[in-house]
Every structure is written in C-alpha cells, then in structure tokens.
Amino acid sequence: MRGLVHGLAAGMVLGCALGAFEGWVAPSLAGETRADRILGLMLLDGAVSSLVGGLVGAALTRRRPVRLPRLATWASVVLVGLGLSLALGTARDGLALLGPENERIRALGEPPASIEPGGRAVVLVSLDTVRADALEHMPHLQARAGQGLEFVNARSPSSWTLPAMASVHTGLPYPDHGAAQASQLGGQPARTGLHRERAALAEELKERDFSTAAVTTNPFNGMRYGLDRGFDHSWELSRDSLRRHALRRALFFRLLLPPLQDRGARVSDRAEQVLSAWSGGQYFLWLHYLDAHAPYSSDPSGFDAFGPCELPDCFDDWSGVRRGTTVLDEADRERVRGLYRSDLGYLDAQLERVLRGLDLERTLVIITADHGEGFWEGPSIEHGGTFREPEVAVPLVVLAPGLAPARIERPVDTTAVFDAMLSWVDGDGLGPLAPDGAPMTTAMGSLLFGQGSACTDGRFKLVFGSATPVLYDLNSDPEETRDVSAFHPEAVDALSACARRGLGGGEPGPALDARALHTMGYED
C-alpha cells in the first residue's frame, strides 16, 4: 500500500512538473489565462502520470519492500490528496453538465428515431467560406446546379459566419436578428445570438410538423448563439474538436488521442445516419461544411489545424500572413489558392455523397455559402474585414421537384432562403427565389473588425467604412477600385438608407466567445 501511495505521489510530482512546463510554452485557448492553462495541463499530465507511477510503485514494492522515512510517506499522502481534490473539483464541474437544466444538450445529441413516411423534405446546405466562382472547382455541384436554379448574382448579408447564418435562419438582414451586433475584437460588448422573439427556420418548420436535425461545424453555428433553436437533434461537431484540441496540449493525451478535425466526411457520415432513419418522412435537415475555411489543406489525413504550422506548405507563420506581417510572393500566393481549390474538390465529393442519398422527387434542397473568401484581390485575404465581392458574393443553388433548370442573373441575397423554404412547404412556390422573382437589394453589415456596412442593388455598391461613403459601379469596375459617388448621386441616395441599416445599434449583450473567434482565425 505504501508503495502505491509513493508511486502515485512521485508520478503526480513528475506529471505536474511536465504539465507546468507544457502550460508555460503551449499556446493558449482564447480567453484562457496563463494560470488557467498551466493548472489545467498540470492536472491532465499529473492525473495520467500518477496512475502510471502508482502501478509501478505497487509492482516494485511487491517484489522488494522499500522502507521510506515517515516524512516521505506523509508528503506522498498530502500530494495524492491534493491531486484527488483537484480531480474531484474538475469532475464536479463536468457533472454539472448532467443537471436537469442541460437535458436539452443531451437530447440534441441522441440518434434520430424513425419517423412516419409521407410529406415533403427540406435540406439546407451551407458551405463555409465558398466564393461565388467556386463551382468551377466543384464539378459535382456544378452539375447539380445545371439541374435546378443557379443564382449567379447572389450575395451574403455579411462577410463572416454568425450574422450571415443568422440572416439565413430568420430571413432578416443584419442587425435586425440581433446576432453579432458588436465585436469583442473591437473592444466593444456584443450581442451573441438571435433575438428570442424572432422565430428561426427550424421553429417555423416544427410548427408545420417537420422533424428537424442539424449537423454543423464552426463554433458560431451552435447552441451558444441560438442557431440550434427548433432542432430536435443537433450535432455541433466543432465542440468535440475543441475539446480534443484542449486535451491534446498535454503530452500524455497527445499520445493517446489523435487529432479530430471538422472535416466534411464527419458531416456527411452523420447526415447519412439521419437520412437512413428518416427516409420517406417529413423532415428538415441543415448541414454546414467547414472544409474551405483557412487554414487550407488538400489532404485531410493527419492534418492538425491547431498545429504551429497551419498550412501543409508551412509559410513559416500563417497567422503572420493573416495579419500582413508575413508577405508572400505571387508563387506562394498561387500555392495558397491551389490548396483552397483542393479543399473545394474534397468538399464537393463529400457533399455529393449526401445529395445522392436524397429523394429529389419530394425534396427541396438549397445550397449556399455563409460568405466568400478573398485572395489578395484587395488589401486583405480571407474574410470578415471588408464587403468586397470575393467576400460577399456566394453560390446559391436551388433543387426542387418539377423545377425547370435555369441560370438566374437577377441579384438576390441569402436572407431569401427563409421565405423561399417556408413558401415551398406551404405550397406557394419558391417565393423570393422563384425564377420570375423580383431583383433584391442586399444590405450588409459586420462589426468583426470595426463598424462597417454596405448595400448593393447588383450594379452599384455603397460602402460605409469611414465618415465618407464610397460608391462602386460593379459593372464597369468589378474590382472595386474607383469611387464614383460624385458621378452617381442618385445611386448614393437610393442605397444610403439600406447601407445605414448595418450601423444599427440596440442593447448590447454578452461578449462573443473569444475562444471560438481565435479558433476560426479571427485575431485582435
């Protein structure tokens, strides 16, 4: 017994020392203090090391009893007791998740039971970070677009995920839905999720007797922000990935646990499980794929998005590329674009797996993106910082029974998805996404990197990013390089009220989850 206690103590001391060192040098999760990081890794390494040490100590003393000073014995008991108290404290925090107030969390992750056959089915697919021109590199999706309606002049109401997807799920422009009304990155308080009084798409469909399920990646699509509202089943795959990443900062857990990424295969696997259970029934399924989001990787196997070198080609410091402190030459920039195109190909194959399993004779499918992605067409890369066309122009494909294929040139935006789906379910056609629908004016807003808004009617785009609004003529200047506000004052007047919508206020709410912001690559 004494050998077991001494082994436990020795293992805990060694593990805590290792954890303290790892906690000192390891990268922080956003919102995590250095003290929290060190204590957490000391506990993780100390727990595993003490277990190993206890087994070794018990085995050694069984073969050859060792007499140690009484002080060493008492010190071992104290160390073991301290370790147990820390472990119990952590376990207590974990057990709190099992309380009655969290019944909903557990229910959302349960496997779906079979539902009665009959009725219609609705599928929403949102592709994270996919530009409007991405279909050139997605042959399966391009072929599907030729079988339905392809809107080639579609835009998102924001250049980053949370406000964009909130608009899809409510049919409201930013900031009317309340999501991401301000940004922690700008040093301001923030409203995190949907206004409670606004009905979400899944809630509306539940009222119409639809079973509902969501399989999502990206932390901003989850329960914290209200985008799970109305879903009978919801799998937030990013929650599992974040937990795995936090554990793998400790040495022993890196040896025990492989990386877990938000790859399209996981989304499609879960989608196939849902579709197998609900085949022939009346359901709404939302799928969100993250594969095209930076850091890009053409080979999902063995890829660790949280590693110190985030791109397979490892341009020394990808976060430096994001900030502009690391400048790539044109050859390296083209390699980055190539990685993005490879990701699109992988995503295309995973999406086609799901589409092949759908009964398209009774299913409405709408495929779009939350936002696009910039690749040095302007002053920045990626997304979230501007309202330039590469960041807000997105694909929009509609597949429905009996729908004549058409390529639609009129401007639309993704807020129309909400009304289009409900209109189709109610038997009134596709509403704002009908082939002969009216052109739409798109209001855009974001406070991710500072206050900004814009509005476009498809030809002109008015941008508020400073005291003086800037007007671009997208027909003659698609790269948005010339301010033509002096030549088209009527366009400025027509778009001003729309563009100012994105500057709306409202009561601030709790701060955005900084850990999620940094995980997705948004930096201060």
Secondary structure, DSSP 8 states (H G I E B T S, - for coil): -HHHHHHHHHHHHHHHHHHHHHHHHS---TT--HHHHHHHHHHHHHHHHHHHHHHHHHHHHHHS-----HHHHHHHHHHHHHHHHHHHHHHHHHHGGGSGGGHHHHHHTS------B-S-EEEEEEETT--GGGGGG-HHHHHHHTTSEEEEEEE-SSSSHHHHHHHHHHS--TTTT-TT-S-GGGTS----S--TTS--HHHHHHHTT-EEEEEE-SGGGSGGGTTTTT-SEEEEHHHHHHHHHHHTTSHHHHHH-------HHHHHHHHHHHHHHHTTB-EEEEEEE-TTSSS--S--TT--TTSSS-STT--S-HHHHHHTSS---HHHHHHHHHHHHHHHHHHHHHHHHHHHTS-TTSEEEEEEES---EESSSS-EESSS---HHHHEEEEEEE-TT---EEE-S-EETTHHHHHHHHHHTTSTTGGGSTT-----EEEEE-SSS-EEEEE-SSEEEEESSSS-EEEETTT-TT-----TTT-HHHHHHHHHHHHGGG------S---HHHHHHTT---
